[in-house]
Every structure is written in structure tokens, then in C-alpha cells.
Amino acid sequence: MSEVTSFPHNTFCHPFIIKQERAAQKKIDIDQIKIVPFKMTFPIIIKHERKTIRLQVEKIEETETTEKFRVIANNQSFVLQNNRPVILAKRLKYFPIKWKVVQGGYNHQYILDLITKEIEKKLR
């Protein structure tokens, strides 16, 4: 004969309540919490003539009006800036995004257009 025991109703605690109790036990101070900015990195591949160029793109800054991306190749990097947050805020779906080079000198306009198109594809 096996005996079935019933537990009182208050013994079960929701996991969130348990976490709150543990946090209260550890006495976590809100001033000690550090907010780390989110960095988005992703690779892009560009085909130029017969070459395949692999680049790493890193979102380094975002404000209410601009976004900045660092494009990293093997031996150089440069920073691109766009006005996408303004376009999204005004809900202009088909308005073209304007890009410009902020840091680093990159003079090949055709390759810059390919890079910006690939970044826009990844951001969708």
C-alpha cells in the first residue's frame, strides 16, 4: 500500500516570486546595475568583378537622427552614417536612406553603394 500525501497549497511558489525573494536576500542595489549598450555585428559578402569581398559590419552608435556603422576589412576600417532613424520615425517606407562616410577615407563609390545596399538588406 502506497500512501499519497497531499501538500499544503502554499508550498508551491511561482519561479518569478522565487527570483524576487533571492534578489531580496542578496540585497542587490540598483546603483550597482550597469547597462551595457547592445552592439550589433554581422558579416556581409560583396561580389565585385570576379572577387568576393567579406566584410564585418558593427553598429557603433544610434541617436534619434543617425546610425553609425563601422565596416571592417582585413587591413582597414571606416565608419558610415545614415539617416534611417528619421525615416522610420516619420514612417516614410519608400524614402531612400542617405549614407555618408564619416571616418576613414574610402573613395570607391561603386563599392560603397554595394556595401550600403548589403547593410540595408541585413537591417530589414
C-alpha positions as CSV (number, residue, x, y, z in Angstrom):
1,M,0.0,0.0,0.0
2,S,1.4,3.3,-1.0
3,E,0.4,6.3,0.8
4,V,-0.4,9.5,-1.0
5,T,0.4,12.6,0.8
6,S,-1.1,16.0,0.0
7,F,0.9,19.1,0.3
8,P,-0.5,22.3,1.6
9,H,-1.5,24.8,-1.1
10,N,1.1,27.4,-0.1
11,T,4.2,25.2,-0.7
12,F,4.2,25.9,-4.5
13,C,5.9,29.2,-5.5
14,H,5.9,30.7,-8.9
15,P,9.5,31.0,-10.3
16,F,9.3,34.8,-10.6
17,I,8.4,35.0,-6.9
18,I,11.4,32.8,-6.0
19,K,13.7,35.1,-8.0
20,Q,12.4,38.2,-6.3
21,E,13.0,36.5,-2.9
22,R,16.5,35.6,-3.8
23,A,17.2,39.1,-5.1
24,A,15.9,40.5,-1.8
25,Q,18.1,38.0,0.1
26,K,21.2,39.2,-1.8
27,K,20.3,42.8,-1.3
28,I,21.0,44.0,-4.8
29,D,21.4,47.7,-5.1
30,I,20.0,49.4,-8.2
31,D,23.1,51.7,-8.4
32,Q,25.3,48.6,-8.9
33,I,23.5,47.6,-12.1
34,K,25.4,48.6,-15.2
35,I,23.6,49.0,-18.6
36,V,25.8,47.7,-21.4
37,P,25.0,49.0,-24.8
38,F,23.9,46.5,-27.4
39,K,26.4,46.1,-30.3
40,M,25.1,44.5,-33.4
41,T,27.7,42.8,-35.6
42,F,27.0,40.9,-38.8
43,P,29.0,39.8,-41.8
44,I,28.3,40.9,-45.4
45,I,29.6,39.5,-48.7
46,I,30.1,41.7,-51.7
47,K,30.8,40.5,-55.2
48,H,32.9,43.0,-57.2
49,E,34.1,41.9,-60.7
50,R,35.4,38.4,-60.0
51,K,36.3,38.9,-56.4
52,T,34.3,38.1,-53.3
53,I,34.8,40.6,-50.5
54,R,33.9,39.6,-47.0
55,L,33.4,42.4,-44.5
56,Q,32.4,42.6,-40.9
57,V,29.9,45.4,-40.0
58,E,29.4,46.7,-36.5
59,K,26.7,49.1,-35.4
60,I,28.6,51.5,-33.1
61,E,26.1,54.3,-32.4
62,E,22.5,55.2,-32.7
63,T,20.8,58.5,-32.0
64,E,17.4,59.9,-32.7
65,T,18.5,61.1,-36.1
66,T,21.5,59.0,-37.2
67,E,23.0,55.5,-37.1
68,K,26.8,54.8,-37.4
69,F,28.3,51.6,-38.7
70,R,31.9,50.5,-38.7
71,V,32.8,48.4,-41.7
72,I,35.9,46.3,-41.0
73,A,38.0,44.7,-43.7
74,N,41.3,42.8,-43.3
75,N,43.5,45.8,-43.1
76,Q,41.3,48.8,-42.8
77,S,38.0,50.1,-41.4
78,F,35.8,53.1,-42.0
79,V,32.6,54.5,-40.5
80,L,29.4,55.0,-42.4
81,Q,26.5,57.2,-41.1
82,N,22.9,57.1,-42.3
83,N,19.6,58.9,-41.6
84,R,17.4,55.7,-41.2
85,P,16.0,56.6,-37.7
86,V,14.5,59.8,-39.0
87,I,12.9,57.9,-41.9
88,L,11.5,55.2,-39.6
89,A,10.2,57.9,-37.2
90,K,8.3,59.7,-40.0
91,R,7.1,56.3,-41.4
92,L,8.5,57.1,-44.9
93,K,8.7,53.5,-46.1
94,Y,10.0,54.1,-49.6
95,F,12.2,57.1,-49.0
96,P,15.8,56.4,-49.8
97,I,18.3,56.2,-46.9
98,K,21.2,58.7,-47.3
99,W,24.7,57.4,-46.4
100,K,28.0,59.2,-46.0
101,V,31.5,58.3,-44.9
102,V,32.3,59.9,-41.5
103,Q,35.7,58.4,-40.7
104,G,38.3,56.7,-42.9
105,G,38.9,57.6,-46.5
106,Y,37.2,55.2,-48.9
107,N,37.0,56.6,-52.4
108,H,35.4,53.8,-54.5
109,Q,31.8,55.0,-54.8
110,Y,30.6,51.8,-56.6
111,I,31.8,49.5,-53.8
112,L,30.4,51.9,-51.2
113,D,27.0,51.6,-52.9
114,L,27.3,47.8,-52.8
115,I,28.2,47.9,-49.1
116,T,25.3,50.2,-48.2
117,K,22.8,48.0,-50.1
118,E,24.0,44.9,-48.3
119,I,23.7,46.7,-44.9
120,E,20.2,47.8,-45.8
121,K,19.3,44.2,-46.7
122,K,20.6,43.0,-43.3
123,L,18.7,45.7,-41.4
124,R,15.3,44.8,-42.8
